[in-house]
Each structure stands twice: as C-alpha cells, then as structure tokens.
Amino acid sequence: MAVVAAEAGEEYDGLAGTMKVFCGRANPTTGSVEWLEEDEHYDYHQEIARSSYADMLHDKDRNVKYYQGIRAAVKRVKEKGQTAIVLDIGTGTGLLSMMAVSAGADFCYAIEVFKPMADAAVKIVEKNGFSDKIKIINKHSTEVSVGPDGDMQCYANILVTELFDTELIGEGALPSYEHAHKNLVEENCEAVPHRATVYAQLVESKRMWSWNKLFPIHIQTDSVEKIIVAPSEMENCPGAPSVYDIQLNQMPSGDFTVLSNVLTMFSVDFSKQVYSSPAYHTMQFEPLVSGRAQVVLSWWDIDMDPDGKIKCSMAPYWVHSDPKNIQWRDHWMQCVYFLPNEEPVVQGESLYLTAHRDDYCVWYHLHKTRNEKSKSNFYGERPICECQAHLLWNRPRFGELNDQTRTEQYIQALKKVLKADSVCLCISDGSLLPILAHCVGVEQVFTMENSAVSHRLMKKIFKVNHLEDKINIIEKRPELLTSADLGDRKDLWRIRSPCGNCEGFDVHIMDDMIKHSLDFRESQEAEPHPLWEYSSRCLSEPQRVLTFDFCRPVPQQPLSAKGSISLQRPGRSHGVVLWMEYHLTAESSISTGLIQMLNAQGECSWNPHCKQAVYFFNSTLEAKTQDSSQNVMYALEFNPKVGDISMDFRLVC
C-alpha cells in the first residue's frame, strides 16, 4: 500500500540555489519504476524517522548495563592514577558519552558520522551541561586523527561503542574496532562492552525450513492428485547467505525441535586488538535427539566488564536466565540461519558445527568430522544462491508459497471461476498461480514474468514438472502486452513514542527530531511490520475502509473514504493496522493481515507470511471503558495515477 524509496539522485537548481532529490519508486498500479522529485531533506527525514535511535533509548536493560559498565571502567582507570579519556564511536545522541562524564571521565571524544545526528548530539550535550568535556566529531572513525592538530589531542584509554546489530557484526563493528585499536586508543585499554559471545543452537523446524526451500505442492483435482516439485538445483542450492532476524521470543515452542544444547561458538574481546579478516570457529557436540538438522538459531550477549558480572543478553525465552523478565527490543533480535541442506542426525553421534564469518556476515556449516570440507569451499567465501529463487522470493514469500491451506483456497476459487475452455493470464512475477490454473484444467495459460530472474526461475519450474509446453511465458510489462502475445486470444482474466529523559539525561531534542521527521510527508504513510512477531491487542473490530474491484478497469479518479473507528476495548491505542483481504470468490477470501481474533480481550493472530501496514500515532489515547465514545477518525485517498494511498488518522476523545 505504500511506495518504497529505491535510489536517490541529486540535481541543483541553478537559479534558486536549492537542491532537488530524485527518488526511484515502484508504481503499484503499473509496476514500473518512476522518478519523483522530493524535498532536499528527504534522505535526512527518512534516516531519522525510520531509525532505531528511539528504540535503543527505550531499551532500559541496555542503558542500565552500559551505565554500570562505564562507571566500572572509569573507576578502574582512576584507581591506576590515570586520566580517564573516553572514545565513543557511533555516539548517536551522545548518551554514552554523557554517562562517561557523569561517571567521572575527564574528557570524551564522541564520533558520529551522520551529520544531522552529530548536530543533534552537540545540542543534547550542551543542554545537559557537558560541552566542556565532550567533543562531538562529525567523521567516520577511520578518518579521525590524533595529535596536537588532530581531532583528538591524545589517545583514549577507555573505548565505548554501540556498533552492534542482531548479527553482532553486520554494522561493521569488527573493522571499526580493528582501526580504533591500531590508531585511536592505548594498548590494553578499557572497553565497554568488554567482550561479546555468540551462541548457536541446532533445531529442526518445518515452519522455519519453509522460509528457505520450496516444498512439494499437492494439488487435488477431481480425478487425481498432482504434485508440483522444485528443480533439483533449487533443492541443492545453499540459499541466500544473509541472516533472517526475527523475534524468536514470539516463536511457539511447538514450532521447532531442539537438536543440540546451546553451543558457545566464539567470543570477541573488545579491550584487545580486534581482527576483521575471515575466520571460522568449530564446536563438537552430540545431538540430544534424532531428527533432521535444518536451522541454526543464534544470538549473542555482551559483558560490560572483564569479570562478566554486568551482562546484557539476547537469549530467547527457552534458554534465558530470567524468561519472565525479558527486555523487549526491536533493534537487537535473534538470528535464523539456514543450513545449505537438511541433514539427518542421530542422537548421541559426534558432530561438528562451524561458524564462518567475514567482516560483516556469519554463516554455518554442519559436518561429521572436524576437518571435513563442505561442497562450497569450507575455508573460503560465503555461499551464494545458485537457483535464482532466493533472489526472487524473500523469506515470508517462501513461507506463503509453502502454505498448503492458502494454496487449497486458491485451487477451490479457480475451480469455481475457470472453465475447461478458459484462457488464463497471470500477471505476477514468480507466482505459482499459472501452475494451479493449468492443473484445474483450463485450456491455455499465459504468465507474464517481467524480470529476467523470474523468467528463468519459472521456466525451470515448468520444465521439471513437464509444463514448458503447457504454460506460455511472456517477458513483458503488462502495459506493453498486445493481443499478438496471446495468440490473438482476448477472453482473459487476472514504534514511535518519545523518550524524554534517558537514564537521567535530557534527550528531548532527539524526540523533536524524530517528531519533525515523522511529520515529513513520506513519514505520514504507514510502515510495514510483521505483526506476528510482536505482542498486540485490537482495541476495535476490523473495519473495511477501501474496496478495489479487480473485475473493472483501474479508475481514472481517486478513490476516497472517510469515517471513524470506535475503540471498544480498554487499553492504549498506539496506531492503526491496515491490510488487504482478497476475495477469491463470494465464499472464499485470503487476508494479508488479521487471521482471527483469539479472545474477547482483543488478542489476535496475524498472517505470518505478510507484513502489515502500521500507521503510528504521534501520541497515544487511553481507551478507558468499552462504553466510551472514543474514536479514531480516518481519511484515505487512493491515487490511481501513481498507486499511492494518502492517509490520515486522528485520535478523538
């Protein structure tokens, strides 16, 4: 429902002296990429509005542990009779630097490469009275110089950073640490955090494996069951090397079987020289039960002190030391890695799990001997997709295609609307609908595969299922389609709350920055979020707001809707969720959002294969009772020329 910024280019208006930014966006109506002129501050507002700065500031566990670790580090330096000089890489709001000075540090150099954030940090530091002891350096840390005329007057003896993502190293933490130890800090300096440790656990999970491989698709017709299979190269493909980061704390224990104990894969000591060159770490283990090894679940923790007494853990609920009091956070989650192929394992046998890493990524390999080499160069580069499917379909799309219930709904709908002499045109890159249409017995099927990747992939799938002569592939855009392409046949068918004060420091300036960016035009749109990963309650009943009739031509005039949504359950209303419900027939529909309301309290189940559109309010409304007259007023308008939906939701007491 919302367009996505793809690339940005710049152009200067010579007369006015202003800069214009051009952004490429996919038009949802035509599918083509169009260039739109945006305000010169477009990129800045997108970075602020979509960032995780606020989420980090709301992470109480993170903030408290960092503060404790910084106090302890400053104390250790002071006890040696040394001046405490702190280097804070990636300072953001300047929070950790202010913690350091408050803990007794003599001076702090705070590096922030993103200029708008660096400017905000200067103001926040000044507002909190630390300008004389904190210097904000608006550079990348690798560009910072040390010396009488440099950015830093001397080397630091305390290194404070927060450069981590869900995978730990995905934001370039290792190269940054490597450079800092060589060029910016003293040898054997104090570091907060002191170390990070990465853990892994081998599991069998049909649900998670369905995010990586295409399962056989069973199609029951009136006379026989047909089975659609994937090409062998897709079965043997190592898949996409990128991590799939999700909220494992929302994954039911019944959706996976634990095959191993938690394995400590590797640690990084940030107080010593760090190296970013490729490395691997192997752990021996014995499976707890027999099964099929498919997925490696991984997470990390950080020790803020050398003794490991101040720990911040990302462990999921089934192994967490305090599962009832897990800190909710969205900037650090847990990792799902897919093995190149599923492997049978036997309880008690000796196996080895190896974690490979380069300077930005981690991947895993399971083997039976310590020195066994994998098919994809055990000591070399990370695996890459060879079958094209992992380039075309993302993880949720794999899961959607493997959803047999969803497939059956489409089959039943196709049976009702298609006849033996029908001619079917499918307009959807990488869809299995052409196969379903053929299997229910239509005369002729055409499918439009706009991209070269989808064209190659679907051709392979058709061939292995002996359908290459049954389904005609057209590699064109829909608007370029002519009757000649169809053999002259024409009977066709087709998280944003203000922080205020953080650990005693005033960060209202950061709140104002985020609010200003959220008020920017682009940020008034809904954001895509997989709601199955988050706890939520519905305070109202589902309500239809816009209807699109695909049996009719796209309207020339905008479609608009206004109305109100009554809040019927007590709670805090943080935003509005929007989704599409596709009516396949009068009796059958598929929802991309709400699946069902689970109880009277409003707990709900969301489609796990799709992201839902979430429109966040700038403020929240407390719904007191079910009898209250509190409402959400809405105004929506669909512009068919560009495919945009403009929206406005307002809380009304």
matplotlib code that plots the C-alpha trace (Angstrom):
import matplotlib.pyplot as plt

x = [0.0, 3.0, 5.7, 9.4, 12.4, 14.9, 17.6, 18.3, 19.9, 20.6, 20.2, 20.9, 18.6, 21.0, 18.6, 17.2, 20.4, 18.4, 19.0, 16.4, 16.4, 15.0, 13.9, 13.0, 9.8, 7.8, 4.3, 1.9, -0.6, 1.7, 4.7, 7.1, 9.8, 9.2, 11.4, 9.8, 11.2, 11.5, 12.4, 16.2, 15.9, 14.2, 17.1, 17.6, 14.0, 13.9, 17.0, 15.6, 12.0, 12.9, 15.9, 16.2, 17.5, 14.3, 14.1, 17.7, 16.9, 13.8, 15.9, 16.2, 18.2, 20.8, 21.1, 21.4, 24.1, 26.0, 25.9, 27.1, 29.9, 31.1, 31.1, 33.2, 35.7, 36.2, 36.7, 39.4, 41.3, 41.1, 42.4, 45.5, 46.0, 45.4, 43.3, 40.2, 40.0, 37.0, 36.5, 32.8, 32.4, 28.9, 27.7, 24.2, 22.5, 25.7, 24.1, 27.1, 29.5, 27.3, 27.2, 31.0, 31.5, 28.9, 30.8, 34.0, 35.7, 38.0, 37.2, 35.3, 35.7, 32.3, 32.3, 29.2, 29.4, 25.7, 25.7, 22.1, 22.6, 26.0, 24.4, 21.7, 24.3, 26.0, 22.7, 21.9, 25.3, 25.1, 21.6, 22.8, 25.8, 28.7, 30.0, 33.3, 34.1, 32.6, 33.7, 31.5, 33.4, 31.4, 33.5, 33.8, 36.1, 38.6, 39.1, 39.8, 43.3, 45.2, 47.8, 48.2, 46.5, 44.2, 40.6, 41.8, 44.6, 45.7, 44.9, 41.9, 42.2, 38.5, 36.7, 32.9, 30.9, 27.4, 28.1, 26.1, 23.1, 21.1, 24.0, 26.5, 29.0, 26.6, 27.1, 30.8, 31.8, 34.9, 36.6, 35.8, 37.3, 40.3, 41.1, 40.4, 42.9, 45.5, 45.1, 42.9, 43.3, 46.1, 47.2, 45.3, 42.6, 39.4, 36.4, 32.7, 31.4, 34.4, 33.5, 30.7, 29.9, 27.9, 25.8, 24.1, 21.6, 20.7, 17.0, 14.5, 11.6, 9.2, 7.9, 11.3, 12.6, 9.6, 11.2, 14.2, 13.0, 10.0, 8.1, 6.2, 2.8, -0.1, -3.0, -6.1, -8.2, -11.5, -9.7, -6.2, -3.7, -0.9, 2.4, 4.4, 8.1, 11.1, 14.0, 17.0, 19.2, 16.8, 16.8, 20.6, 21.1, 22.8, 20.3, 20.8, 23.7, 22.0, 20.7, 16.9, 16.5, 13.2, 11.7, 12.3, 10.5, 7.3, 8.0, 5.9, 8.0, 5.8, 7.1, 10.6, 12.5, 15.8, 18.5, 21.5, 22.5, 23.4, 26.9, 29.3, 30.6, 33.1, 33.9, 35.4, 37.5, 37.0, 39.7, 42.4, 43.3, 40.4, 40.8, 38.2, 39.8, 37.7, 37.7, 35.9, 35.1, 34.1, 32.3, 31.9, 28.5, 26.2, 22.5, 20.0, 17.5, 17.5, 16.0, 16.7, 19.1, 17.8, 18.2, 20.8, 19.3, 21.9, 22.1, 24.8, 25.4, 27.8, 29.8, 30.2, 33.0, 36.0, 34.5, 31.3, 29.1, 27.3, 25.7, 23.2, 21.8, 19.7, 18.9, 15.4, 12.9, 13.6, 17.3, 17.1, 18.1, 15.0, 12.4, 9.6, 11.5, 13.0, 13.6, 11.6, 13.7, 13.5, 17.0, 18.5, 16.6, 17.7, 19.2, 17.9, 20.5, 19.6, 22.0, 22.8, 20.8, 18.9, 21.0, 19.7, 21.3, 21.3, 21.1, 24.5, 26.6, 29.6, 29.0, 30.7, 29.1, 31.3, 30.5, 32.2, 32.5, 33.9, 34.0, 30.2, 28.4, 28.2, 27.1, 27.1, 28.1, 27.3, 29.8, 30.7, 34.5, 36.4, 38.3, 35.6, 35.3, 31.9, 30.8, 31.1, 34.8, 34.9, 37.5, 36.5, 33.8, 30.3, 27.7, 25.5, 22.2, 22.6, 19.0, 17.6, 14.7, 16.3, 17.0, 13.3, 11.4, 12.1, 11.7, 8.0, 7.2, 8.8, 6.5, 3.5, 4.1, 4.5, 1.3, -0.9, -4.0, -3.6, -2.9, -6.0, -8.1, -6.8, -7.4, -11.0, -11.5, -10.0, -12.3, -15.3, -14.4, -12.5, -13.9, -12.3, -12.2, -10.9, -7.8, -6.0, -3.4, -1.4, 0.3, 2.6, 6.4, 7.3, 3.7, 2.6, -0.9, -0.2, 0.5, -2.6, -4.7, -3.3, -3.8, -7.5, -7.9, -8.0, -7.4, -4.5, -2.4, -0.2, 2.0, 3.8, 7.3, 8.6, 12.0, 14.8, 15.2, 11.6, 11.5, 14.5, 13.2, 9.7, 11.0, 13.0, 9.9, 7.7, 10.3, 10.9, 7.1, 6.7, 4.7, 7.0, 4.6, 1.5, 2.2, 3.3, 5.8, 5.6, 8.6, 6.9, 5.4, 1.6, 1.2, 3.2, 1.1, -0.6, -3.2, -0.4, 1.4, -1.6, -2.2, -4.9, -6.9, -8.7, -11.0, -8.6, -8.6, -6.3, 7.3, 7.4, 6.9, 9.0, 11.9, 12.0, 14.7, 17.0, 18.9, 18.7, 19.8, 17.5, 17.1, 14.0, 16.0, 16.1, 12.3, 11.8, 14.0, 12.0, 8.7, 9.8, 10.8, 7.6, 5.7, 7.5, 5.3, 6.8, 6.7, 3.0, 2.5, 2.1, 5.2, 5.5, 5.9, 5.4, 2.9, 3.1, 6.5, 5.0, 2.6, -0.5, -4.2, -7.1, -9.0, -11.6, -13.3, -11.9, -13.4, -13.5, -12.2, -11.4, -12.6, -10.8, -12.8, -10.3, -13.1, -13.3, -10.7, -8.5, -10.5, -9.3, -10.4, -9.1, -10.9, -11.5, -13.0, -13.7, -15.2, -14.5, -13.4, -14.8, -12.4, -14.3, -11.8, -9.7, -6.0, -3.6, -4.1, -0.7, -1.7, -3.8, -3.1, -4.1, -4.1, -5.7, -8.3, -8.5, -12.0, -11.2, -14.9, -18.0, -17.3, -13.5, -11.1, -7.5, -6.3, -2.8, -3.4, -5.8, -6.4, -8.7, -9.5, -8.4, -10.4, -12.7, -9.6, -8.6, -5.6, -5.2, -3.4, -1.7, -0.7, 2.9, 3.8, 3.0, 3.9, 1.1, 0.9, 1.1, 0.3, 1.7, 0.1, 2.3, 0.6, -1.5, -5.1, -6.1, -9.3, -11.0, -14.0, -15.9, -18.7, -16.6, -17.2, -13.5, -12.9, -10.2, -11.2, -9.7, -9.4, -7.9, -7.4, -6.0, -4.4, -4.6, -2.1, 0.8, -0.6, -0.2, -2.7, -2.5, -3.9, -4.6, -5.7, -6.6, -7.4, -10.6, -11.7]
y = [0.0, 2.3, 3.1, 2.3, 4.6, 2.7, 5.1, 8.8, 11.2, 14.9, 17.9, 21.6, 24.3, 27.0, 29.9, 29.2, 27.6, 24.8, 21.1, 18.6, 14.9, 12.4, 9.0, 5.9, 4.3, 1.3, 2.4, -0.1, 0.5, -0.2, -1.9, 0.4, 2.4, 6.2, 9.1, 11.6, 14.9, 15.2, 17.8, 18.3, 17.0, 13.8, 11.4, 13.1, 12.7, 9.0, 8.2, 9.8, 8.6, 5.0, 4.7, 2.6, 5.5, 5.8, 2.0, 2.0, 4.8, 2.9, -0.2, 0.1, -3.1, -1.9, 1.6, 0.5, -2.1, 0.3, 2.9, 0.2, -0.9, 2.7, 3.5, 0.4, 1.2, 4.8, 3.6, 1.1, 3.8, 6.3, 3.6, 3.4, 7.1, 7.8, 10.5, 8.9, 9.7, 8.1, 7.4, 6.9, 5.5, 5.9, 8.2, 8.9, 11.2, 11.3, 9.3, 7.0, 10.0, 11.8, 8.7, 8.6, 12.2, 11.7, 8.7, 10.8, 10.7, 13.7, 14.1, 12.3, 12.2, 11.3, 10.3, 10.4, 10.1, 11.1, 14.9, 15.5, 13.2, 14.8, 18.2, 16.9, 15.4, 18.8, 20.3, 17.5, 17.6, 21.4, 21.2, 18.7, 20.9, 18.7, 20.8, 21.5, 17.8, 16.2, 16.9, 15.7, 14.7, 14.5, 12.0, 8.3, 6.8, 5.7, 9.4, 10.7, 11.9, 12.0, 14.7, 18.4, 19.5, 16.4, 15.7, 14.0, 15.6, 12.2, 8.5, 7.3, 4.7, 3.8, 2.7, 2.8, 1.7, 0.6, -0.7, -3.9, -5.3, -8.5, -10.4, -8.6, -7.7, -6.7, -2.9, -3.1, -3.4, -5.5, -3.1, -0.2, -1.9, -3.0, 0.5, 2.1, -0.2, 0.5, 4.2, 5.8, 4.1, 3.0, -0.6, -2.7, 0.0, -0.5, -1.3, -1.1, -3.6, -5.7, -8.8, -10.3, -14.0, -15.6, -18.7, -21.2, -24.0, -26.6, -27.2, -29.0, -26.8, -27.4, -23.8, -22.2, -24.5, -23.4, -20.0, -21.4, -24.2, -24.8, -27.9, -30.2, -28.7, -31.1, -30.2, -32.4, -32.4, -34.2, -37.3, -37.4, -35.7, -33.8, -32.9, -29.9, -30.3, -27.9, -28.2, -30.2, -27.1, -25.4, -28.4, -28.3, -24.6, -23.3, -20.4, -16.7, -16.1, -13.3, -13.8, -13.8, -11.7, -12.2, -12.1, -15.7, -14.9, -14.9, -18.4, -21.1, -23.9, -26.4, -25.0, -26.4, -29.3, -28.6, -30.9, -29.6, -27.9, -24.2, -24.0, -21.2, -20.5, -17.6, -14.5, -11.2, -9.3, -5.6, -4.5, -6.0, -5.8, -7.0, -8.5, -8.4, -10.9, -14.0, -16.7, -19.8, -21.5, -25.1, -26.8, -30.5, -31.7, -34.7, -34.3, -34.5, -36.3, -37.8, -35.6, -33.5, -30.7, -27.7, -24.4, -22.8, -20.3, -17.8, -14.9, -13.1, -11.4, -8.7, -8.4, -4.8, -5.7, -8.1, -10.3, -10.9, -9.6, -7.0, -8.9, -7.9, -11.0, -11.5, -15.1, -16.3, -17.3, -21.1, -20.5, -17.1, -16.9, -14.9, -15.7, -13.8, -10.5, -10.4, -6.9, -6.2, -4.7, -4.3, -3.1, -6.4, -9.6, -13.2, -14.8, -17.6, -19.3, -22.0, -24.9, -25.4, -28.7, -30.5, -33.3, -36.4, -36.5, -39.4, -38.9, -39.3, -39.3, -36.9, -33.9, -30.5, -27.1, -24.4, -20.7, -18.9, -15.1, -12.4, -8.7, -8.3, -11.7, -15.1, -18.4, -22.0, -25.5, -28.9, -31.8, -35.1, -34.7, -31.7, -31.2, -32.1, -29.7, -28.6, -28.5, -24.7, -24.2, -24.8, -22.2, -19.7, -17.3, -17.4, -19.4, -17.7, -18.5, -20.6, -21.3, -17.8, -18.5, -16.9, -13.8, -13.6, -14.7, -13.4, -15.5, -14.7, -15.3, -18.8, -19.4, -18.2, -20.4, -23.4, -22.7, -25.6, -24.1, -20.9, -23.0, -25.0, -21.8, -20.6, -24.0, -24.1, -20.5, -21.3, -24.3, -22.1, -19.4, -21.2, -23.5, -26.0, -23.6, -20.6, -18.8, -17.5, -14.7, -14.4, -11.0, -11.7, -12.3, -15.6, -16.8, -20.4, -19.4, -20.4, -23.9, -24.0, -22.8, -25.4, -28.2, -27.4, -28.0, -24.7, -24.7, -22.3, -20.4, -17.3, -15.8, -12.5, -12.6, -9.1, -9.7, -11.8, -13.6, -14.6, -15.7, -18.0, -19.5, -20.1, -21.7, -24.2, -25.0, -25.5, -27.7, -30.1, -30.5, -31.1, -27.9, -26.0, -26.7, -26.1, -22.6, -19.7, -17.2, -13.6, -11.5, -8.1, -5.4, -5.5, -2.1, -3.4, -6.5, -6.9, -9.4, -11.0, -12.0, -14.1, -15.6, -13.0, -14.5, -11.8, -13.8, -13.4, -12.9, -11.6, 2.0, 5.7, 7.1, 10.0, 9.2, 12.5, 11.6, 8.6, 7.4, 11.0, 12.7, 15.1, 13.8, 15.8, 17.2, 13.7, 13.4, 16.6, 15.4, 12.2, 14.0, 16.6, 13.8, 11.8, 15.0, 15.0, 13.9, 10.4, 9.5, 10.1, 6.9, 3.5, 1.4, -2.3, -4.6, -8.4, -8.2, -11.9, -11.1, -8.6, -8.6, -6.6, -6.3, -5.0, -2.2, -2.1, -4.5, -4.9, -2.3, -2.1, 1.3, 0.9, -1.6, -2.3, -4.2, -6.1, -7.1, -3.5, -1.2, 0.9, 4.1, 7.3, 9.4, 9.0, 6.7, 8.2, 7.2, 8.9, 7.7, 6.7, 3.6, 3.1, 1.9, -0.8, -2.3, -0.7, -0.1, 2.3, 3.0, 3.4, 3.1, 1.7, -1.5, -1.8, -4.8, -6.3, -9.0, -10.7, -12.1, -15.0, -15.9, -14.9, -17.7, -17.6, -14.9, -14.6, -12.0, -10.5, -9.2, -10.3, -14.0, -14.2, -12.6, -15.0, -13.8, -11.1, -9.1, -8.4, -10.7, -11.6, -13.8, -12.2, -13.6, -14.7, -14.6, -10.9, -7.6, -5.4, -1.6, 0.2, 3.9, 5.1, 8.0, 10.8, 10.4, 7.6, 7.6, 5.7, 3.8, 3.7, 1.5, -0.4, 2.1, 5.1, 7.3, 7.4, 7.1, 7.2, 9.4, 8.5, 9.9, 7.7, 8.5, 6.2, 7.9, 5.5, 7.5, 6.8, 4.0, 5.9, 5.8, 9.0, 8.6, 10.5, 9.0, 11.1, 10.1, 11.8, 11.7]
z = [0.0, 0.4, -2.1, -1.3, -1.9, -4.0, -5.1, -4.8, -7.2, -6.9, -9.1, -8.3, -9.4, -10.7, -10.3, -6.9, -5.5, -4.0, -4.2, -5.6, -4.8, -7.2, -5.8, -7.8, -6.7, -8.0, -9.1, -7.5, -10.3, -13.3, -11.6, -13.4, -11.7, -11.8, -10.7, -8.3, -7.1, -3.4, -0.9, -0.4, 3.2, 2.1, 2.9, 6.2, 7.3, 6.1, 8.2, 11.3, 11.0, 10.2, 12.5, 15.7, 17.8, 19.9, 20.3, 21.7, 24.1, 25.3, 26.0, 29.8, 30.2, 27.6, 29.1, 32.7, 31.8, 29.7, 32.6, 35.1, 32.7, 32.1, 35.8, 36.5, 33.6, 34.7, 38.3, 37.2, 35.2, 38.1, 40.6, 38.4, 38.9, 35.2, 33.5, 32.0, 28.3, 26.6, 22.9, 22.0, 18.4, 17.0, 19.7, 18.3, 20.8, 22.9, 25.7, 26.4, 26.4, 29.0, 31.1, 30.9, 32.0, 34.8, 35.9, 36.3, 32.9, 32.4, 28.7, 25.9, 22.2, 20.6, 17.0, 14.8, 11.0, 10.3, 10.3, 11.4, 14.4, 15.2, 15.2, 17.5, 19.8, 20.1, 21.2, 23.6, 25.2, 25.5, 27.0, 29.7, 30.5, 29.2, 26.3, 28.1, 28.5, 25.4, 21.8, 19.0, 15.9, 12.7, 10.9, 10.3, 12.9, 10.3, 9.3, 12.8, 13.6, 16.9, 17.8, 18.7, 15.5, 15.2, 16.1, 19.3, 21.3, 22.7, 22.6, 24.6, 27.4, 27.5, 24.4, 24.4, 21.5, 20.4, 16.8, 17.0, 15.1, 15.5, 13.9, 16.1, 13.3, 10.5, 11.0, 10.6, 14.2, 13.6, 11.1, 13.3, 16.4, 14.4, 13.2, 16.6, 18.4, 15.8, 15.6, 18.3, 21.7, 24.0, 24.2, 26.8, 27.1, 29.0, 26.7, 27.3, 26.4, 27.3, 25.2, 23.1, 22.9, 20.1, 20.8, 18.4, 18.7, 16.1, 15.5, 13.3, 12.2, 9.3, 9.7, 9.6, 6.9, 4.8, 4.7, 2.7, 0.4, -1.8, -0.6, -3.0, -3.7, -3.6, -6.0, -5.7, -8.8, -9.4, -10.8, -9.4, -7.1, -8.8, -7.1, -8.2, -7.3, -7.3, -9.6, -8.2, -8.3, -6.0, -3.7, -3.6, -3.5, -0.4, -0.4, 0.5, 2.9, 4.7, 8.2, 8.8, 12.0, 13.8, 17.3, 18.4, 21.6, 19.6, 18.1, 19.9, 21.3, 19.3, 16.0, 16.4, 18.0, 19.7, 18.5, 20.5, 23.6, 23.3, 21.8, 22.6, 19.1, 19.5, 21.6, 20.7, 23.4, 22.6, 25.0, 22.8, 19.1, 17.0, 13.6, 10.8, 8.5, 7.7, 10.4, 11.5, 14.8, 15.2, 18.1, 18.7, 20.1, 20.3, 19.2, 22.1, 19.9, 16.4, 13.7, 10.6, 11.1, 9.2, 11.0, 13.3, 15.8, 17.1, 19.5, 21.5, 24.8, 25.8, 29.1, 30.1, 32.5, 32.4, 35.2, 33.3, 36.2, 34.1, 31.2, 28.5, 26.8, 23.6, 24.6, 23.6, 26.3, 26.4, 27.4, 29.1, 32.7, 33.6, 31.0, 32.7, 32.6, 29.1, 27.8, 24.7, 22.0, 18.2, 17.4, 18.6, 18.0, 17.3, 14.1, 12.0, 9.7, 7.2, 6.6, 2.9, 3.0, 5.8, 7.3, 9.3, 12.7, 15.2, 19.0, 20.6, 17.4, 17.3, 15.0, 14.4, 13.8, 12.3, 12.4, 9.5, 9.4, 7.3, 8.4, 8.1, 7.9, 9.7, 8.2, 9.5, 8.3, 9.9, 9.3, 10.8, 11.1, 12.3, 9.0, 6.6, 3.7, 2.5, -1.1, -1.1, -0.1, 3.7, 4.3, 1.6, 0.6, 1.9, -0.1, -2.7, -4.2, -7.4, -8.2, -8.5, -6.2, -3.2, -5.3, -6.3, -3.2, 0.3, 3.4, 4.0, 0.3, 0.6, 3.6, 1.7, -1.3, 1.1, 2.9, 1.7, 3.2, 1.2, -1.9, -1.4, -1.1, -4.5, -6.1, -4.9, -6.1, -9.5, -9.9, -9.4, -11.8, -14.6, -17.2, -19.5, -22.4, -20.3, -21.3, -18.2, -17.9, -14.7, -14.1, -11.1, -11.1, -9.6, -8.9, -8.9, -10.0, -13.6, -12.4, -10.3, -13.2, -15.6, -13.0, -12.6, -16.3, -18.2, -22.0, -22.1, -19.6, -20.1, -17.4, -17.5, -16.0, -16.0, -14.6, -16.1, -12.8, -12.5, -16.2, -15.7, -12.5, -13.7, -16.8, -14.7, -12.5, -15.6, -17.2, -14.2, -14.0, -17.7, -18.2, -20.5, -23.4, -21.3, -19.9, -22.1, -20.6, -21.8, -20.7, -21.0, -18.8, -18.6, -20.4, -23.4, -23.8, -27.2, -28.5, -30.6, -27.4, -26.5, -29.9, -30.5, -27.7, -25.6, -23.2, -20.3, -16.6, -13.9, 17.2, 17.9, 21.4, 22.9, 25.2, 27.2, 29.7, 29.4, 32.5, 33.9, 30.7, 28.7, 25.2, 24.2, 21.3, 19.8, 20.3, 18.5, 15.6, 15.3, 15.5, 12.9, 10.5, 11.2, 10.2, 6.9, 4.0, 3.4, 7.1, 7.3, 5.5, 7.2, 7.8, 7.0, 10.1, 10.6, 13.5, 14.3, 15.8, 18.3, 21.1, 20.3, 21.0, 18.9, 20.6, 17.8, 15.5, 11.9, 9.6, 5.8, 4.5, 0.8, -1.8, -5.1, -7.8, -10.0, -12.4, -13.5, -15.1, -12.8, -12.1, -13.5, -10.5, -6.9, -4.6, -1.1, 2.2, 5.4, 8.7, 12.2, 14.1, 17.6, 20.3, 22.1, 24.4, 27.2, 26.5, 25.0, 21.3, 19.6, 16.0, 13.2, 11.2, 7.6, 5.4, 2.2, 2.2, -1.3, -2.1, -4.4, -4.7, -2.8, -0.3, -0.1, 0.9, 1.9, 4.5, 4.4, 8.0, 10.7, 10.7, 13.7, 17.0, 19.7, 22.6, 24.0, 25.2, 21.6, 21.4, 17.7, 15.2, 12.1, 8.8, 9.3, 5.6, 5.1, 6.6, 7.7, 7.3, 10.6, 11.0, 14.3, 16.2, 17.4, 20.8, 22.4, 23.6, 26.7, 26.0, 29.4, 29.1, 26.4, 26.7, 26.0, 22.9, 21.9, 18.2, 15.5, 12.6, 9.3, 5.7, 2.9, -0.7, -3.4, -6.4, -9.3, -11.4, -9.0, -6.9, -3.6, -0.7, 1.3, 4.8, 8.0, 11.3, 14.3, 17.9, 19.1, 22.8]

ax = plt.figure().add_subplot(projection="3d")
ax.plot(x, y, z, "-o")
ax.set_aspect("equal")
plt.show()
